[in-house]
Amino acid sequence: MSEHRLPPGQYVPRERSAVYYGPVPRFRPQRWDLRIYGATESLGEYRWSWPEFDQLPRTASVSDFHCVTRFTIPKVHWSGVRTTHLVELAPPAPETTHVMVWAEYGYSANLRMADFLAEEVLLATHCGGERLSAEHGYPVRLVAPHLYGWKSVKWVRAIEYLTADRRGFWEERGYHNVADPWREQRYAYQEEPGQGPPL
């Protein structure tokens, strides 16, 4: 990857290590499920067991991964379920504007619906042709390559449809509500009016 294609302030590291907050969860396939709830069109909840989710159609994608700590990993090969496909299976209500993506241990990140449904956004199960490692989010992580990496939630367990924005885990702790790396949207103090819910 040539340097001019990096977002401002980013660099390509020599070594690549997983970054995460808290302990790495243990995967228990018999207990695992993925839920979609909140402002659904039907007002009901959708649920997939691990075998059911693992049988959904997978799509391959190659994208750069931008961490807010300033490193970029170029050309990461992911595969997983497109968020657009999940939304077809679990339609949101017309007034839905955002999603909250929930992970193990209550971690969360909010995204605008347009960001959640962007072309390259996946619920990834594989990286580099192999199952995700535990440290990289096994069995399922969100990949939103056009946003900083904290929005690409590891160990995903639920998606909540929202009719009004609400800050997630790092957004409540001072990170930017939108997280566009090309605009260096790292911290909440950089937000312009209308970019986030009231603090």
Secondary structure, 3 states (H helix, E strand, C coil): CCHHHCCCCCECCCCCCCCCCCCCCCCCCCCCEEEEEECECCCCCEEEEHHHHHCCCCEEEEEEEECCCCEEEEEEEEEEEEHHHHHHHCCECCCCCEEEEEEHHHCEEEEEHHHHCCCCCEEEEEECCEECCHHHCCCCEEECCCCCHHHCCCCEEEEEEECCCCCCCCHHHCECCCCCHHHCCCEHHHCCCCCCCCC
